[in-house]
């Protein structure tokens, strides 16, 4: 590895330095090599074999390694030879060839029997070292001999006598007496049966008999892993091709006459069969699960899950998890098809939900697994979309119609009062799992979950759990609401305000007192989100209904900030003319072509008119009243005109949209007289701001209406010579500063209407 430096000190004492980055490893390696006087480009600085160049050349050119004769008296010599050969790849290769060619392993196992008969413990310890060393040679040909039917138990016997242990282990006794091989369905193929036995024993050697490999030995057992892997592949393939075997298996699984013990064995076999399939390559695994699907594994699981035996149901759940993780679409297709024939109570998904709800484990281990499977099934990210159908639409429609009521039943049953009717730890854990899935649905299912929450009043019931004595459950309920608010959906917001659903949150906040904990932080974060995102409807609702309860909270500025937002909204509501007109013209101004904007501004600034301050629309009088009004101060004229028009514009101002999400449509019209009228069009058929409504901005059928490309300084002129000018800056703060700096246009000038 590029991030590991390893070395040995004394016998069987290995050390290693592990680095997170390759650069750091290289730097330390260079310093080590510098101290040793070695070239840092080499991978090994240790002199593994103390031989002269001539001896090394002779060793390479020699035909092979000569092993000592396999005798009891020479076991120590053989053990030393094996141990000395392991560090050198060349010597390991020669040792392996010598062991293969001379049938040496079988001779060693014969001596093992002699040592056991004589109770020669020293010889047995040497045999342990020899056999362990042969494993580390990592040769498939040697494994084939060692794992053969006649040799494998003796190999395991040799590995029982570890010199580091005071007493030998009884591995052979376990394998022959304790571990029993059961044929749930008779296997007629002797080769398959032998392969199953061999794989079990080799797996046992790897997991239980061989000591944990050191850093140096870690890669020396890779061939052992491969041997087990390919054995499992062969077993799965041979069973998969045996149609009679699989047919009998599924027939007995679903037969009501099968006794419980037999059924449990069948399910355990199927579970292990599916576990073996995880070793297959993707294309082979596809064929495997397709075979099981054709044999009817899903209907069989449905039958098994409906039984009373908890162990059988647990094994069936594990099998179901393999199917869901492999191909969730296959499971979804099956449950939608069966829904057309069966009642909701016996649908496969509803059985899974019921097992989740009824999990008797105090830690709900099974329920956690099942909730993960449900989440996979309802996750739109792994749903397919083809030209003919959309799996997301079909399956989610099915799920909310047939299954969601089963999932939420414990939640609804436990929240009929102001506090949870059952508040023990196991119930709280279950409700937390359900809320976790519902929160996932809020994020990914859009209108399906929205309709369900609003129609069934789910959020109100969830917030009852804020009164739970279990903080994790109260936080789950709060997280559910936070996810809904995070969507900034006005349908949700209106539902929250109508039902006063901030009340449980505020109560929990006040009950929490001055404690600085996760509940305190989570609630403040939710209100801070409303403030930062400027969700106007919720801001107004919170301040109007809960300000008295929250006004004394001064260790954060969140609630005072909300109050400030609310006051700013009220200020606009009390005097919305500037805000609403600014909103309209700004919205259209942003769509204006930059070049047209520049041309119009140039035209205005090139006239002899006095400079105008940003702020209000000024409508000069007609020529008929020109002489009288020339005497008035410009500001006085504006204020007088404002008072005259106040009653006429009242309806428009009341209908101004305070949220700023949608500006109402306005119509600027001019009569042949001396005054300008500002009117608003609003009807059921023509919504404010709709492009097609009469008098709306951009409506071609509205004389005098503001076009979609209204410029930053829009001029409106009629044949009678009336001039209207509106100029709004981009910065709202500048608007407030300039509100009382208006000046009227000189009456001697006229502006032309520029059309875009």
N, C-alpha and C positions, 0 to 999 in steps of 0.2 A: 504494500500500500504506500501511497505517496505521503501519508501523514503519520507514519508509524516508524519508530526506531526501537529495535529489540536487541537484547544481549543476554548472556548467561553469566551467572556467578555461582561457582561451585557446582555440585551435581544437582540436577532437577530443580534449579532455582532460576526461574526466568523473570526478566524484568522488561518493561516496555514504557516508552514515552509516546503518548498520543497527542497530536496537534490538530487544532481545528482547521488551520489553513496550511496549504502546501508550502507557502513562502516561509512560514515560521519553521517548519520542519527542515527545509533545505538550509536555512541559516544555521541552525544548531548542528546539522549534519556536517556542514563545512568546517565548523569550529572543532568538532570531534576529530575529523580527518586531519585538520591542521595540527592538532596535538599529537595524533598518532603518526604523522608524517605520511598519510595516505592520500591517494587521489580521490577527491570528493565525487568524481563522476562514476565511481564503482558503487555497486549496491551492497557489497559485503567487504568489511575490512578485516574480518577474523580469518586467520589461517586455519582452515578446517582440517587439513590433512598435512601432517608434518613429514612430508616425503621429499626427497630430492627430485630434481627434474627427470633424472634417469629412471628412478623408481616409478615416477608418475607415468612416464612414457611406457615403461614395461608393463605397468598395470593396465594401461589403455590397450596395449597391443595383445595382452594375454587373452586366450580364448574364453575364460570364465573364472569364477571364484570357486575355489576348492573348499567344500564344507568338511568339517570334522565328521568322523563316523558317528552315526546316531546311536550313542550308548549312554547309559545312565551316568557313568563316571565322567563323561565329557559335557554334561549339560551346562556347567558353568562356562566352559570354553565357548560353547555355541551361543549362550546368552551374551557373552562379551562381544563375539563376532557380529551378532545382529545389532547390538547397541552401537558399535563403532561404525557400522555401515550406514546407519540412518542419516548422519549429517551430510554425506557425500552422495549426490545424485547418481554418479557413475557406479559407486559401490552398491548402492541400493538396487540399481538395475541388474547388476551381476548377481547379487544375492537372490533377487526374485527369480531370475532365470534358473539358478542352481536349485532353488526349492521346487520349481515347476518340473524340471527335468528328472530329478532323482526321486520323486515321490516322497520327499522328505517329511511333509506334513503328516502323512499317515504313520510314518515311523515314529515321529514325535508323540503322536497320540497313543501308540502302543506302549511307549515308555511311561506315558501318563497313567495308564492302567496299572503298570508295575509299581510306580511310585505310590499310588493310592493303596494298592494291596499291602505294600510294605510300610505305609504311613510315613513315607520319606518326605517330610515337610520341606526340607531344604531343596530337594529336587523339584517339588511342586512349585516352590517359589521361582526357581529358575525357569520352569515351563511357563509360568504366568508371564514373565518378562519376554520370553521368546515369542509366545503367541501374540502378546500385545504389540511387539515389534513387527511381526508379520502383518498385522492389521495396518500399521503405519506405512508399510510398503505401498499400499494403495493400488493393488493390482487386481483386476477383475478375475484373471485366471486363477489366482490363489483363493479368491473368495468363492469361486465355483466349487473348489475342492472342499474348503472349510465349511461351506453351508450345505453340502450334500447331505442326504438323509442319513448316511452312515457316520458322518463326522461331526455334524453340528452340535450334538449334545456333549461330545467329548471336548470340543472347543470351548463350550460354555463351562464345562467342568474345570478346564485349565484356568479360566478367568475367575473361578471362585476363590483361588488361593493368592490373594493380593498380599504381598509382603508387608504393606503398610497397615494392614488390618490385623488385630489380635486374634480374630476368629474368622474362619472361612464363611462365605455366604452359601445359601442353599438355593441357588438359581434352578438347578435341574429338578429339585423336588417341587418347586413351584410350577414349573412348566409341565411336569408329568402328572402331578396329583391335583394341584389347585386349579390350574387353567384347563378348562374343558372345551373341546371343540364340539359345537352343536350344528347339526345339519337341519336347519328349519325346513328346508326343501331338499330332499335327497339329491346329491351331486353325483351324477353317473360317470363323469370324466375323471379318471384317476390322476391325470396330469394336473388338472385344475385343483383337485383336492391337495395334492402334494405342494403345489405352488402357494396355496393359502397357508398351509402349515409353515412352510419355509419363510414366508414373508413375516408372519407373526413372530417367529423366533428371532429373525434377524433384527426386526424392529425392537424386540426386547433387549437384544445385545446392545444395540445403539443407545437405547434410552436408559437401561438399568445396569448393564454389566460393565461396559467400558467406562473408565474414569473420564471425567470432563477433560477434554484435550487442552493442552497448554497453548500459548500463543504460537509456538513453533509447530505444534501438531495440528492446528486448526484446519489447515488445508490438506492434511494428509489422510483425511477420512472422506474426501469428496466422492471417491468411487463407491464407498459404502452407501452414501446417500443416494447415489445414482442407481445402485443395485436395488435398493428398496423401491425407488421411484418406478423403475421399469417393471418390476414385479407387479406393482399395483396396476399399472397400465395394462399389463397382460391379463390380470384377473378380471378387471372391468370389461375388457374386450371379449373375453371368453364367456362371461356371464351374459353380456349383452346379446351375443349371438345365439344363446340358448333360449329359443322362443318358448319351448315347453316349460323351462324353469320359471321364466317370468310370468307366463300365463297362470301357472299353478300358484305362484306367489301372490298375485293380485286377487285371484279367486278365493284363496283362503283368508286373505286380509279382510275382504268384504263379506265373507260368509258369516251369518249370524250364529251358525252352529259351531264355529271355531271357539274353543275355550279360551279364557283370558290369558293363561300362561303361554299358550301357543301363539296367540295374537301378539303378545308382547315380544316374543322372540322374533316373529316375522317383522314387526315394526323396527326393532333394533337392528335386524339384518339390513333392512332397506335404508335405515339411517347411515349405517356404516358403508353401505354400497354407494350412497350419494357422497359421503365424505371422501371415499376413494376417487370419485370422479373429479375432485378438485385438482388432482395431479395430471389430468388429461390436457392435451393441447386444445386451443379454442375450437378447432374444427371437429375434433373428436368429442369434445364436451357437448357441442351442438347436437351431434348425432345421438349422444347418450341421452340427453334430456328430451330429444324428440321421440326417442324410443319409449321412454317412460311416459311421456304425454300420450302417445298412441295406445299404450297399454292401460291408460285410465288412472294415472296416479292422482290427479286432482279429485275426481269423484271418490276415490278410495280414501284420500285424506279427509274428505268431508264426512265420510262414514265414521272414520276413526275418531275424529275430533268430537263427534257427538256421543262418544261412549263415556262411561263413568270412571274408567281406570285412569288415574292421574299420570302414572308412568307412561302409559301408552300415548296419552295426549301430549305429554312433554316431548316424547320422541317424534311424534307426528309434527309438532311445532318446529322442531329442528329441520325436518325434511322440508316443510313448507318454506322455511327461511332459505334453504338452498335454491328452491325454485324461484322465489321472489328476487333474490340477489342475481340469479342467472338471467331470468327473462320476466320482468314484471308485466310486460304486455300480454304474455301468454296467460298469466293468472287473471288479469283484468278481462280479457276476452272470455275466459271460462265463466267468471262470475256474472258477467252481463248476459250471457246465454242462458245460464240456469235461472236467472231472475224472471225469465219469461215463463218458466214452468213451475217454480217452487215459491213458497211463501217466504217473506222476509226473514222469519225466525230461523230457517235452516240454510240460509245462504252462507257460503264459505267465509266471506269477510265478516259477517255478523257472528259466526261461531268464533272467529279469531278475536273479535272485540269482546265477546262474552267471556272467553278464557282470560283475556287481559283483565277484565273487571273482577273476575272471581279468583284471581291468583291468591293462593293461600300463603305464599312465601312472605314473611314479615318484611323482607327487603324488596319485594316485588321484582325479583330478578327476571322471571318469565314475562311479567307485564312490560318491563323495559324493552325486552327483545321484541315482543309483539308490537309495541308502539313504534319501534324503529321500522318494522316491516310495513305497518300501515302508512307510515310517512313515505316510504319508498313507493307504495302503490298510488298514493294521491299526489305525488310530486309531478307537476307538469313538465319538469325538465327531462324526464325520461319517457315521456309520452310521444307517440308517433303521430305524424300528420301526413296523410297521403292525399292524392288528388280526389279520391272518392269520399273520404271521411276524415274527421278529426277526432282522434282518440280522446283528447282532452275534453272536448264538448260532450261527447257521449258518456265517458266514464264519470265525469264529475256530476253530470245530470243524474246518472244512476245512483251515485254515492249519496248525494244529498237527498234523494227521494227515498232510498231503501235502507241506508246505513247510518246516516248522521244522527237520527233520533236514538239509535242504540248507543252510540258513542257518548252522547250528551246526557243520557238518562241518569247516571249517578250524580252529575253536576246539578241537574234540575231538581232531583229528589232531595238534595242536601241543602238547597238554598231557598226553601219556601218561606222562611222567616227572615228577620233582620240579621241573624247570625247563623253560621252553619249548624244544622241539626245534629250532625256527627262530626266530631273534631279530633278523633284519635289519629295517631301517627300514620297508620296504614291507609286510612281513608284520605288523609291529607296528601300522602304520596301519590295515590291513584288520581286524585283530582288535579294535582300538579302535572302529571303526565298528560291528562286529557287537555288541560289548558295549554300545554306546550304544543300539542298537535293543532289545537284551534288557532293558536297564534301563528303557526306555520301556514294554516289555511288563509288567515287574514292577509298574509303577505303575498300568497301565490294564487289565490282562487278568485280574486276580484268580485264579480257580481254574484256568484253563487253563495259565497259566505256572507256577503253584505245583505242579501235578501233574507238569509236564514237568521242572522243576528238581529236584524230590525223586526222581522215578523215574529220571532219567538222571544224577543226581549232578552236576548242572551247576555248582553253586557251588564244589564242591571243585576241579573242573577250571579254573574261572575263576581261583581263587585261586593256581593254579600261576603265573599271569602276574604275581603280586606279585614273583616273582624275576627279572622281565625287566630288562635293562639300560636300557630306555627308561622313564623316569619317567612319561611320559604314559600308557603302557599299564598300568603298575602302579597308577596312580591311577584309571584306568577300572575295573580289577578291584575296587579298594577301593570305588569309588562304587557299583558293582553290589551289593556286600555291604551297604553302608550303606543303600541303598534298601530292601533286604529287611528289615534290622533296623528301619528306620523304620516299617514296617508293624505292628510289635509283634504279629506273628501267632505263636501258640504252636506251630503246625505247623512253621513255619520254624525257630523257636527250638529245638525238639526235634531237628530235622534237623541244625542247626549244632552242638548239644552232642554228639549221638551220634557225629558224624564228626570232632569236635575241629577245627572249621573256624576257630577263632581262632589256631591255631598258625602258619599262614603270615603272618597279620597281625602277630603278636607278633615273629616272626622278622624281618620287614621293618622293624619298629620298632627292634629292637635293632641290626640291620645299618646302619640309618640313623645310629645313634650320636647324637652331640650336635648334629648339624647342624639348624639351625632353618630348615626348608624346608617346602614344601607337603605333602610326604609326612608329615612329623612332625605338622604341624597337623591334617591330615585324619584320621590314626589317633587322635590324642588327642580330636578332636571326636567320633569314633564312640563311644569309651569314655565320654566326657562325656555323650553322649546316653543311653547305657544307665544311667548314674548318675542323671541328672536325671529321666528318665522312670521310674526305679525298676523296671526290668525284672528282677524277682527271680531268675528262672531263669538268665538270662545273667550276672547279677552273681555268683551263687554259682558258676557254671561257671568264670568267669574267675578268681576269687580262688582257688578250690580247685586249679586246674590251672596258673595262670600267675603267681601272686602273687610267687613267689621271683624270677622274672625281672623283675618290674615294681616291686618294693618300694623299690628305690633311686632311682626317678624322683621327685625332690622339687621340680623347678622348676615343676611344676603340681600342684595338689591333687587331680587327677582320680582317680588310682589309690588314694590314701589315702582319698578319699571313697568309692570303691567298696568298700574294705576295711571302712570304717565301716558302710556299708549291709549288708554281709555279716554283720558281727558283730551288728548289730541283728536281722537275720533269725535268726541262731543263738540269740540270747537269747530270742526269742519261741518258737523251736522247743524250747529246753530247758524253758521254763516257759510253755506256750501257753494255759493255762487262761484267764487274764485276757484275753489278746488275742483268743482265739476267741469267748469269750462276749460280749466287748465288740463284736466284729464282728457277731455274730448280732443282738444287741439293738439296736445302732445302725442296722443295715440295716433292721430292721422299724420302729424308732422314727421314722425319717424319713418313713415313709408314714402316720404317725399324724395324725389330725385334730387341729389345734391346740386346738380348744375342749375336746375330750375330755381332752387332755393337761393342760390347765389345771385342769379339774375334779378329776382324779385327784390332781394335786399338792396342790391345796387340801385335799382330804380327808385326805391323809397329814399335812400340816403342821398340821392342826387337832386331831390326836390328842394325847394326853398322853405319847406315847412320846418317848424321848430322841432328840436329833438324831443322824442317822447320817452317817458319812463315806462318800465315794464309794469304790468298789473292789470288794469281794467279796460274793458271795451268802452270806447268813447264814440258816441254817435252825435255828430254835429247837427245843429238845427237846420231847417230848410232856409232858403233865401228869404222867405216871407217874414221870419222872426230874426233875421240876421242882425239888424241894427240894435234891437233891444238887448240881445244876448252878448253883443260885443263889449258891453260895458261891464258885464259880470266877471268876477274872478273865475278862472278856469275851475278851481276846486269847488267853489260855491255852485257853479253850474252843474258839476257832476253830482254833488250831494242832492241838489234839488231834483234832478232827473231821477236819481235813485229812489227818492221818497215817492215820486209820482208812480213809479213802476213797481213799488214794493208789493202792493196787493195783487197786482196782475200776475206776478211771478211766483206767488206763494205756493201754488200747486206744483210748479216745476221743482222748487227747492225741496219740498217734502218728499218728492219721488227720487231725489238724487241718491244714487247707490253709494252708501258709505264705505262699503268694503273695498271699493276700487277695482273689483274684479271685472265689472262690466259697466261701462259708462252709458248713461241713458242717452237717447238720441234727442237732439235739439234741432229746431227749425228757426232760422233767422229770417224774418219777413219784414218787409218795409211797405208802409202805406204811402199814399200821396200826401199825407199830412206831415206833421212835425215830429211824431214820436216813432220809436222803434219798438217792436214787440218781440219778446222772446217766449216762444211757446214750446210745449213738449207734446209729442204724439205718443199715446199709450193706449193700447186696446188688447183684447184677448187674442185677436188674430194677428196683430202686428206688434211683436214684442219690441221693447226698447233696445235700440242698438242693432236690430236685425237689418241686414243689408237691403231687404226688400220692403221695409216699412216706409210709408209715406213720411217724408220729412226727416228721415234718418240720415246721418252722415253718409255721403256717397250714393244716396238714392237719386237716380237720374230724373225721376219724375217730380222732384221737389224744387221749385224755383227758389233761389236764394239759399239753398241748403249748403252746408259746408262739404266740399268734395273730399274724396279719400286722400287727395294729395295737397290738402290745405297746408300752406307754408308756415314757417315760424312766425312770419308777419303777414297775416292774411288780410287782404283788402276786399271789401264787398261794396259794390257801387250799383245804384239803380239809375234808370233813365232820368229820374227827377233830380239827379245830382247829389243824392244822399251818400255819405261816405261812412263806412264802418271800419274800424281798425282794431285788431286784437293782437297783442304781443305778449307771449309768455316765455320767460326764460326757462332753462333746464333745471335750475336749482330751486327747490322749494323754499330754502332759507332766504334766497334773494327776493322771492315773491313777497314774503312777509315784510321784508324791510322796505319794499317799494310800494306797498299798498296805498300809502297816502301821498304819493308823489305824482299823481296823474295830472296831465295837462291836456287840454283839448287841442284839436287841430285848428290852425288858422282857417277862418271861414272863406278866405279868398281862394283856397286851393281845392282841387278835386283830384281824386285818384281813380285810376282805371281798374276794372276788375280783371285780374290776371287769371286765366283758366289754365289748368295743367292738363 
